[in-house]
Amino acid sequence: MERRVELVELSPAALRALADGDLAAAQAAAPVPLTPYLAGAECRWVWRIRAEQVVADPASARWVTRVVRDPERELTVGRAGFHGPPDASGMVEVGYSIDPAHRRQGYARAALRALLAWAADEPAVTTVRASVAPANVASRDLVLGAGFVVVGEQIDEEDGLEIVHEVPAGARLR
């Protein structure tokens, strides 16, 4: 079964509450139900970065991490978005994580499909990047299957070594 997802934007207040691990406050500020996973340790560092980012650059709010929602099941399954607006060369970087309770069900694929469609519709975007830890075989296989190619590697402060993959904007994941 091919999943379909929506990427639901969160307010700065919801981002801040998730960064603080305060699920009740985040839920009060969010347009859809949230889950303990989103306020948990695995996600909190991302929300912290994004909460600070949207305060410093309010225009980035529409680009950053959102909630991944299955509209048919009315279920929140994870988070996905870009690290920010396109850079000077037109590159955006994707990031996504699915709640362990919903992994291996096609949600990461659906989220990546939604991100690629979003990038394709944005004239300022020329390239989509995905940086993947070598041990994250599922994510590596997902991006390679979507047509991304390896362009290098980098050291990330949070994740350590990452393999950098890119695909031209306009690529569509089937």
Contact map, one row per residue, 1 for C-alpha under 8 A:
111000000000000000000000000000000000000000000000000000000000000000000000000000000000000000000000000000000000000000000000000000000000000000000000000000000000000000000000000000
111100000000000000000000000000000000000000000000000000000000000000000000000000000000000000000000000000000100010000000000000000000000000000000000000000000000000000000000000000
111110000000000000000000000000000000000000000000000000000000000000000100000000000000000000000000000000000110010000000000000000000000000000000000000000000000000000000000000000
011111000000000000000000000000000000000000000000000000000000000000000111000000000000000000000000000000000010010000000000000000000000000000000000000000000000000000000000000000
001111100000000000000000000000000000000000000000000000000000000000011110000000000000000000000000000000000010011001000000000000000000000000000000000000000000000000000000000000
000111110000000000000000000000000000000000000000000000000000000000011110000000000000000000000000000000000000001001000000000000000000000000000000000000000000000000000000000000
000011111000000000000000000000000000000000000000000000000000000001111000000000111000000000000000000000000000001001000000000000000000000000000000000000000000000000000000000000
000001111100000000000000000000110000000000000000000000000000000001111000000000000000000000000000000000000000000000000000000000000000000000000000000000000000000000000000000000
000000111110000000000000000000000000000000000000000000000000010011100000000000000000000000000000000000000000000000000000000000000000000000000000000000000000000000000000000000
000000011111111000000000000011100000000000000000000000000000000001100000000000000000000000000000000000000000000000000000000000000000000000000000000000000000000000000000000000
000000001111111000000000000011000000000000000000000000000000000000000000000000000000000000000000000000000000000000000000000000000000000000000000000000000000000000000000000000
000000000111111100000000000000000000000000000000001001100000100000000000000000000000000000000000000000000000000000000000000000000000000000000000000000000000000000000000000000
000000000111111110000000010010000000000000000000000000000000000000000000000000000000000000000000000000000000000000000000000000000000000000000000000000000000000000000000000000
000000000111111111000000111111000000000000000000000000000000000000000000000000000000000000000000000000000000000000000000000000000000000000000000000000000000000000000000000000
000000000111111111100000010000000000000000000011011000000000000000000000000000000000000000000000000000000000000000000000000000000000000000000000000000000000000000000000000000
000000000001111111110000010000000000000000000011001000000000000000000000000000000000000000000000000000000000000000000000000000000000000000000000000000000000000000000000000000
000000000000111111111110110000000000000000000000000000000000000000000000000000000000000000000000000000000000000000000000000000000000000000000000000000000000000000000000000000
000000000000011111111110010000000000011000010011000000000000000000000000000000000000000000000000000000000000000000000000000000000000000000000000000000000000000000000000000000
000000000000001111111100000000000000001000011111001000000000000000000000000000000000000000000000000000000000000000000000000000000000000000000000000000000000000000000000000000
000000000000000111111100000000000000001000010001000000000000000000000000000000000000000000000000000000000000000000000000000000000000000000000000000000000000000000000000000000
000000000000000011111110000000000000001110010000000000000000000000000000000000000000000000000000000000000000000000000000000000000000000000000000000000000000000000000000000000
000000000000000011111111110000000000001000000000000000000000000000000000000000000000000000000000000000000000000000000000000000000000000000000000000000000000000000000000000000
000000000000000011001111111000000111001000000000000000000000000000000000000000000000000000000000000000000000000000000000000000000000000000000000000000000000000000000000000000
000000000000000000000111111100000000000000000000000000000000000000000000000000000000000000000000000000000000000000000000000000000000000000000000000000000000000000000000000000
000000000000010010000111111110000000000000000000000000000000000000000000000000000000000000000000000000000000000000000000000000000000000000000000000000000000000000000000000000
000000000000111111000111111111000100000000000000000000000000000000000000000000000000000000000000000000000000000000000000000000000000000000000000000000000000000000000000000000
000000000000010000000011111111111100000000000000000000000000000000000000000000000000000000000000000000000000000000000000000000000000000000000000000000000000000000000000000000
000000000000010000000001111111000000000000000000000000000000000000000000000000000000000000000000000000000000000000000000000000000000000000000000000000000000000000000000000000
000000000110110000000000111111100000000000000000000000000000000000000000000000000000000000000000000000000000000000000000000000000000000000000000000000000000000000000000000000
000000000110010000000000011111111100000000000000000000000000000000000000000000000000000000000000000000000000000000000000000000000000000000000000000000000000000000000000000000
000000010100000000000000001011111000000000000000000000000000000000000000000000000000000000000000000000000000000000000000000000000000000000000000000000000000000000000000000000
000000010000000000000000001001111100000000000000000000000000000000000000000100000000000000000000000000000000000000000000000000000000000000000000000000000000000000000000000000
000000000000000000000000001001111110000000000000000000000000000000000000001100000000000000000000000000000000000000000000000000000000000000000000000000000000000000000000000000
000000000000000000000010011001011111010000000000000000000000000000000000000100000000000000000000000000000000000000000000000000000000000000000000000000000000000000000000000000
000000000000000000000010000000001111111000000000000000000000000000000000000100000000000000000000000000000000000000000000000000000000000000000000000000000000000000000000000000
000000000000000000000010000000000111111100000000000000000000000000000000000000000000000000000000000000000000000000000000000000000000000000000000000000000000000000000000000000
000000000000000000000000000000000011111111100000000000000000000000000000000001000000000000000000001000000000000000000000000000000000000000000000000000000000000000000000000000
000000000000000001000000000000000111111101110000000000000000000000000000000001100000000000000000001000000000000000000000000000000000000000000000000000000000000000000000000000
000000000000000001111110000000000011111110110000000000000000000000000000000000000000000000000000000000000000000000000000000000000000000000000000000000000000000000000000000000
000000000000000000001000000000000001111111110000000000000000000000000000000000000000000000000000000000000000000000000000000000000000000000000000000000000000000000000000000000
000000000000000000001000000000000000101111111000000000000000000000000000000000000000000000000000000000000000000000000000000000000000000000000000000000000000000000000000000000
000000000000000000000000000000000000110111111000000000000000000000000000000000000000000000000000000000000000000000000000000000000000000000000000000000000000000000000000000000
000000000000000000000000000000000000111111111110000000000000000000000000000000000000000000000000000000000000000000000000000000000000000000000000000000000000000000000000000000
000000000000000001111000000000000000011111111111000000000000000000000000000000000000000000000000000000000000000000000000000000000000000000000000000000000000000000000000000000
000000000000000000100000000000000000000011111111100000000000000000000000000000000000000000000000000000000000000000000000000000000000000000000000000000000000000000000000000000
000000000000000000100000000000000000000000111111110000000000000000000000000000000000000000000000000000000000000000000000000000000000000000000000000000000000000000000000000000
000000000000001101100000000000000000000000111111111000000000000010000000000000000000000000000000000000000000000000000000000000000000000000000000000000000000000000000000000000
000000000000001101110000000000000000000000011111111100000000000000000000000000000000000000000000000000000000000000000000000000000000000000000000000000000000000000000000000000
000000000000000000000000000000000000000000001111111110000000000000000000000000000000000000000000000000000000000000000000000000000000000000000000000000000000000000000000000000
000000000000001000000000000000000000000000000111111111000000000110000000000000000000000000000000000000000000000000000000000000000000000000000000000000000000000000000000000000
000000000001001100100000000000000000000000000011111111100000000000000000000000000000000000000000000000000000000000000000000000000000000000000000000000000000000000000000000000
000000000000000000000000000000000000000000000001111111110000000000000000000000000000000000000000000000000000000000000000000000000000000000000000000000000000000000000000000000
000000000000000000000000000000000000000000000000111111111101100000000000000000000000000000000000000000000000000000000000000000000000000000000000000000000000000000000000000000
000000000001000000000000000000000000000000000000011111111111100000000000000000000000000000000000000000000000000000000000000000000000000000000000000000000000000000000000000000
000000000001000000000000000000000000000000000000001111111100000000000000000000000000000000000000000000000000000000000000000000000000000000000000000000000000000000000000000000
000000000000000000000000000000000000000000000000000111111100000000000000000000000000000000000000000000000000000000000000000000000000000000000000000000000000000000000000000000
000000000000000000000000000000000000000000000000000011111111100000000000000000000000000000000000000000000000000000000000000000000000000000000000000000000000000000000000000000
000000000000000000000000000000000000000000000000000011111111100000000000000000000000000000000000000000000000000000000000000000000000000000000000000000000000000000000000000000
000000000000000000000000000000000000000000000000000001001111110000000000000000000000000000000000000000000000000000000000000000000000000000000000000000000000000000000000000000
000000000000000000000000000000000000000000000000000011001111111100000000000000000001100000000000000000000000000000000000000000000000000000000000000000000000000000000000000000
000000000001000000000000000000000000000000000000000011001111111100000000000000000001000000000000000000000000000000000000000000000000000000000000000000000000000000000000000000
000000001000000000000000000000000000000000000000000000000011111100000000000000000000000000000000000000000000000000000000000000000000000000000000000000000000000000000000000000
000000000000000000000000000000000000000000000000000000000001111110000000000000001111100000000000000000000000000000000000000000000000000000000000000000000000000000000000000000
000000000000000000000000000000000000000000000000010000000001111111000000000000001111100000000000000000000000000000000000000000000000000000000000000000000000000000000000000000
000000001000000000000000000000000000000000000010010000000000001111100000000000111110000000000011000000000000000000000000000000000000000000000000000000000000000000000000000000
000000111100000000000000000000000000000000000000000000000000000111110000000000111000000000000000000000000000000000000000000000000000000000000000000000000000000000000000000000
000000111100000000000000000000000000000000000000000000000000000011111000000111110000000000000000000000000000000000000000000000000000000000000000000000000000000000000000000000
000011110000000000000000000000000000000000000000000000000000000001111100000111110000000000000000000000000000001000000000000000000000000000000000000000000000000000000000000000
000011110000000000000000000000000000000000000000000000000000000000111110011111000000000000000000000000000000000000000000000000000000000000000000000000000000000000000000000000
001111000000000000000000000000000000000000000000000000000000000000011111111110000000000000000000000000000000000000000000000000000000000000000000000000000000000000000000000000
000111000000000000000000000000000000000000000000000000000000000000001111111000000000000000000000000000000000000000000000000000000000000000000000000000000000000000000000000000
000100000000000000000000000000000000000000000000000000000000000000000111111000000000000000000000000000000000000000000000000000000000000000000000000000000000000000000000000000
000000000000000000000000000000000000000000000000000000000000000000000111111000000000000000000000000000000000000000000000000000000000000000000000000000000000000000000000000000
000000000000000000000000000000000000000000000000000000000000000000001111111100000000000000000000000000000000000000000000000000000000000000000000000000000000000000000000000000
000000000000000000000000000000001000000000000000000000000000000000001111111110000000000000000000000000000000000000000000000000000000000000000000000000000000000000000000000000
000000000000000000000000000000011110000000000000000000000000000000111100011111000000000000000000000000000000000000000000000000000000000000000000000000000000000000000000000000
000000000000000000000000000000000000000000000000000000000000000000111100001111100000000000000000011001000010000000000000000000000000000000000000000000000000000000000000000000
000000000000000000000000000000000000110000000000000000000000000000111000000111110000000000000001111000000000000000000000000000000000000000000000000000000000000000000000000000
000000100000000000000000000000000000010000000000000000000000000011110000000011111000000000000001110000000000000000000000000000000000000000000000000000000000000000000000000000
000000100000000000000000000000000000000000000000000000000000000011110000000001111100000000000111100000000000001000100000000000000000000000000000000000000000000000000000000000
000000100000000000000000000000000000000000000000000000000000001111000000000000111110000000000111000000000000000000100000000000000000000000000000000000000000000000000000000000
000000000000000000000000000000000000000000000000000000000000001110000000000000011111100000011110000000000000000000100000000000000000000000000000000000000000000000000000000000
000000000000000000000000000000000000000000000000000000000000001110000000000000001111100000011110000000000000000000000000000000000000000000000000000000000000000000000000000000
000000000000000000000000000000000000000000000000000000000001101100000000000000000111110000011000000000000000000000000000000000000000000000000000000000000000000000000000000000
000000000000000000000000000000000000000000000000000000000001001100000000000000000111111000010000000000000000000000000000000000000000000000000000000000000000000000000000000000
000000000000000000000000000000000000000000000000000000000000000000000000000000000001111111110000000000000000000000000000000110000000000000000000000000000000000000000000000000
000000000000000000000000000000000000000000000000000000000000000000000000000000000000111111110000000000000000000000000000000000000000000000000000000000000000000000000000000000
000000000000000000000000000000000000000000000000000000000000000000000000000000000000011111100000000000000000000000000000000000000000000000000000000000000000000000000000000000
000000000000000000000000000000000000000000000000000000000000000000000000000000000000011111100000000000000000000000000000000001000000000000000000000000000000000000000000000000
000000000000000000000000000000000000000000000000000000000000000000000000000000000000011111110000000000000000000000000000000111100000000000000000000000000000000000000000000000
000000000000000000000000000000000000000000000000000000000000000000000000000000000000011111111000000000000000000000000000000011111000000000000000000000000000000000000000000000
000000000000000000000000000000000000000000000000000000000000000000000000000000000111111001111100000000000000000000000010000010111000000000000000000000000000000000000000000000
000000000000000000000000000000000000000000000000000000000000000000000000000000000111000000111110000000000000000000000000000000011110000000000000000000000000000000000000000000
000000000000000000000000000000000000000000000000000000000000000000000000000000011110000000011111000000000000000100100000000000011100000000000000000000000000000000000000000000
000000000000000000000000000000000000000000000000000000000000000010000000000000011110000000001111100000000000000000000000000000000100000000000000000000000000000000000000000000
000000000000000000000000000000000000000000000000000000000000000010000000000001111000000000000111110000000001001100000000000000000000000000000000000000000000000000000000000000
000000000000000000000000000000000000000000000000000000000000000000000000000001110000000000000011111000000001000000000000000000000000000000000000000000000000000000000000000000
000000000000000000000000000000000000000000000000000000000000000000000000000011100000000000000001111101100011000000000000000000000000000000000000000000000000000000000000000000
000000000000000000000000000000000000110000000000000000000000000000000000000011000000000000000000111111100000000000000000000000000000000000000000000000000000000000000000000000
000000000000000000000000000000000000000000000000000000000000000000000000000000000000000000000000011111100000000000000000000000000000000000000000000000000000000000000000000000
000000000000000000000000000000000000000000000000000000000000000000000000000000000000000000000000001111100000000000000000000000000000000000000000000000000000000000000000000000
000000000000000000000000000000000000000000000000000000000000000000000000000010000000000000000000011111111010000000000000000000000000000000000000000000000000000000000000000000
000000000000000000000000000000000000000000000000000000000000000000000000000000000000000000000000011111111111000000000000000000000000000000000000000000000000000000000000000000
000000000000000000000000000000000000000000000000000000000000000000000000000000000000000000000000000001111110000000000000000000000000000000000000000000000000000000000000000000
000000000000000000000000000000000000000000000000000000000000000000000000000000000000000000000000000001111110000000000000000000000000000000000000000000000000000000000000000000
011000000000000000000000000000000000000000000000000000000000000000000000000000000000000000000000000000111111110000000000000000000000000000000000000000000000000000000000000000
001110000000000000000000000000000000000000000000000000000000000000000000000010000000000000000000010001111111111000000000000000000000000000000000000000000000000000000000000000
000000000000000000000000000000000000000000000000000000000000000000000000000000000000000000000001110000100111111100000000000000000000000000000000000000000000000000000000000000
000000000000000000000000000000000000000000000000000000000000000000000000000000000000000000000000000000000111111110000000000000000000000000000100000000000000000000000000000000
011110000000000000000000000000000000000000000000000000000000000000000000000000000000000000000000000000000111111111000000000000000000000000000000000000000000000000000000000000
000011100000000000000000000000000000000000000000000000000000000000010000000000010000000000000001000000000011111111100000000000000000000000000000000000000000000000000000000000
000000000000000000000000000000000000000000000000000000000000000000000000000000000000000000000101000000000001111111110000000000000000000000000000000000000000000000000000000010
000000000000000000000000000000000000000000000000000000000000000000000000000000000000000000000000000000000000111111111000000000000000000000000000000000000000000000000000000111
000011100000000000000000000000000000000000000000000000000000000000000000000000000000000000000000000000000000011111111100000000000000000000000000000000000000000000000000000000
000000000000000000000000000000000000000000000000000000000000000000000000000000011100000000000100000000000000001111111110000000000000000000000000000000000000000000000000000000
000000000000000000000000000000000000000000000000000000000000000000000000000000000000000000000000000000000000000111111111000000010000000000000000000000000000000000000000111110
000000000000000000000000000000000000000000000000000000000000000000000000000000000000000000000000000000000000000011111111100000000000000000000000000000000000000000000000011100
000000000000000000000000000000000000000000000000000000000000000000000000000000000000000000000000000000000000000001111111110000000000000000000000000000000000000000000000000000
000000000000000000000000000000000000000000000000000000000000000000000000000000000000000000010000000000000000000000111111110010010000000000000000000000000000000000000000110000
000000000000000000000000000000000000000000000000000000000000000000000000000000000000000000000000000000000000000000011111111010000000000000000000000000000000000000000000111000
000000000000000000000000000000000000000000000000000000000000000000000000000000000000000000000000000000000000000000001111111000000000000000000000000000000000000000000000010000
000000000000000000000000000000000000000000000000000000000000000000000000000000000000000000000000000000000000000000000111111110000000000000000000000000000000000000000000000000
000000000000000000000000000000000000000000000000000000000000000000000000000000000000000000000000000000000000000000000001111111000000000000000000000000000000000000000000000000
000000000000000000000000000000000000000000000000000000000000000000000000000000000000010001000000000000000000000000000000011111000000000000000000000000000000000000000000000000
000000000000000000000000000000000000000000000000000000000000000000000000000000000000010001110000000000000000000000000011011111110000000000000000000000000000000000000000100000
000000000000000000000000000000000000000000000000000000000000000000000000000000000000000011100000000000000000000000000000001111110000000000000000000000000000000000000001100000
000000000000000000000000000000000000000000000000000000000000000000000000000000000000000001110000000000000000000000000000000011111000000000000000000000000000000000000111100000
000000000000000000000000000000000000000000000000000000000000000000000000000000000000000000111100000000000000000000010010000011111100000000000000000000000000000000000111100000
000000000000000000000000000000000000000000000000000000000000000000000000000000000000000000111100000000000000000000000000000000111110000000000000000100000000000000011110000000
000000000000000000000000000000000000000000000000000000000000000000000000000000000000000000001110000000000000000000000000000000011111000000000010000000000000000000011100000000
000000000000000000000000000000000000000000000000000000000000000000000000000000000000000000001000000000000000000000000000000000001111100000000000000000000000000001111000000000
000000000000000000000000000000000000000000000000000000000000000000000000000000000000000000000000000000000000000000000000000000000111110100110000000000000000000001111000000000
000000000000000000000000000000000000000000000000000000000000000000000000000000000000000000000000000000000000000000000000000000000011111100000000000000000000001111100000000000
000000000000000000000000000000000000000000000000000000000000000000000000000000000000000000000000000000000000000000000000000000000001111110010000000000000000000011100000000000
000000000000000000000000000000000000000000000000000000000000000000000000000000000000000000000000000000000000000000000000000000000000111110000000000000000000000000000000000000
000000000000000000000000000000000000000000000000000000000000000000000000000000000000000000000000000000000000000000000000000000000001111111110000000000000000000000000000000000
000000000000000000000000000000000000000000000000000000000000000000000000000000000000000000000000000000000000000000000000000000000000011111111000000000000000000000000000000000
000000000000000000000000000000000000000000000000000000000000000000000000000000000000000000000000000000000000000000000000000000000000000111111100000000000000000000000000000000
000000000000000000000000000000000000000000000000000000000000000000000000000000000000000000000000000000000000000000000000000000000001000111111110000000000000000000000000000000
000000000000000000000000000000000000000000000000000000000000000000000000000000000000000000000000000000000000000000000000000000000001010111111111000000000000000000000000000000
000000000000000000000000000000000000000000000000000000000000000000000000000000000000000000000000000000000000000000000000000000000000000011111111100000000000000000000000000000
000000000000000000000000000000000000000000000000000000000000000000000000000000000000000000000000000000000000100000000000000000000000000001111111110000000000000000000000000000
000000000000000000000000000000000000000000000000000000000000000000000000000000000000000000000000000000000000000000000000000000000100000000111111111100000000000000001000000000
000000000000000000000000000000000000000000000000000000000000000000000000000000000000000000000000000000000000000000000000000000000000000000011111111110000000000000000000000000
000000000000000000000000000000000000000000000000000000000000000000000000000000000000000000000000000000000000000000000000000000000000000000001111111100000000000000000000000000
000000000000000000000000000000000000000000000000000000000000000000000000000000000000000000000000000000000000000000000000000000000000000000000111111100000000000000000000000111
000000000000000000000000000000000000000000000000000000000000000000000000000000000000000000000000000000000000000000000000000000000000000000000011111110000000000000000010001000
000000000000000000000000000000000000000000000000000000000000000000000000000000000000000000000000000000000000000000000000000000001000000000000011111111000000000000001110000000
000000000000000000000000000000000000000000000000000000000000000000000000000000000000000000000000000000000000000000000000000000000000000000000001001111100000000000001110000000
000000000000000000000000000000000000000000000000000000000000000000000000000000000000000000000000000000000000000000000000000000000000000000000000000111110000000000111100000000
000000000000000000000000000000000000000000000000000000000000000000000000000000000000000000000000000000000000000000000000000000000000000000000000000011111000000000111100000000
000000000000000000000000000000000000000000000000000000000000000000000000000000000000000000000000000000000000000000000000000000000000000000000000000001111100000000111000000000
000000000000000000000000000000000000000000000000000000000000000000000000000000000000000000000000000000000000000000000000000000000000000000000000000000111110000011110000000000
000000000000000000000000000000000000000000000000000000000000000000000000000000000000000000000000000000000000000000000000000000000000000000000000000000011111000011110000000000
000000000000000000000000000000000000000000000000000000000000000000000000000000000000000000000000000000000000000000000000000000000000000000000000000000001111101111000000000000
000000000000000000000000000000000000000000000000000000000000000000000000000000000000000000000000000000000000000000000000000000000000000000000000000000000111111111000000000000
000000000000000000000000000000000000000000000000000000000000000000000000000000000000000000000000000000000000000000000000000000000000000000000000000000000011111100000000000000
000000000000000000000000000000000000000000000000000000000000000000000000000000000000000000000000000000000000000000000000000000000000000000000000000000000001111100000000000000
000000000000000000000000000000000000000000000000000000000000000000000000000000000000000000000000000000000000000000000000000000000000100000000000000000000011111111000000000000
000000000000000000000000000000000000000000000000000000000000000000000000000000000000000000000000000000000000000000000000000000000000100000000000000000000011111111000000000000
000000000000000000000000000000000000000000000000000000000000000000000000000000000000000000000000000000000000000000000000000000000000110000000000000000001111001111100000000000
000000000000000000000000000000000000000000000000000000000000000000000000000000000000000000000000000000000000000000000000000000000011110000000000000000001111001111110000000000
000000000000000000000000000000000000000000000000000000000000000000000000000000000000000000000000000000000000000000000000000000000011110000000000000001111100000011111000000000
000000000000000000000000000000000000000000000000000000000000000000000000000000000000000000000000000000000000000000000000000000001111000000000000000001111100000001111100000000
000000000000000000000000000000000000000000000000000000000000000000000000000000000000000000000000000000000000000000000000000000001111000000000010000111110000000000111110000000
000000000000000000000000000000000000000000000000000000000000000000000000000000000000000000000000000000000000000000000000000000111100000000000000000111100000000000011111000000
000000000000000000000000000000000000000000000000000000000000000000000000000000000000000000000000000000000000000000000000000000111000000000000000001110000000000000001111101000
000000000000000000000000000000000000000000000000000000000000000000000000000000000000000000000000000000000000000000000000000001110000000000000000000000000000000000000111111000
000000000000000000000000000000000000000000000000000000000000000000000000000000000000000000000000000000000000000000010011000011110000000000000000000000000000000000000011111000
000000000000000000000000000000000000000000000000000000000000000000000000000000000000000000000000000000000000000000011011100000000000000000000000000000000000000000000001111100
000000000000000000000000000000000000000000000000000000000000000000000000000000000000000000000000000000000000000000011001000000000000000000000000001000000000000000000011111110
000000000000000000000000000000000000000000000000000000000000000000000000000000000000000000000000000000000000000010011000000000000000000000000000010000000000000000000000011111
000000000000000000000000000000000000000000000000000000000000000000000000000000000000000000000000000000000000000110010000000000000000000000000000010000000000000000000000001111
000000000000000000000000000000000000000000000000000000000000000000000000000000000000000000000000000000000000000010000000000000000000000000000000010000000000000000000000000111
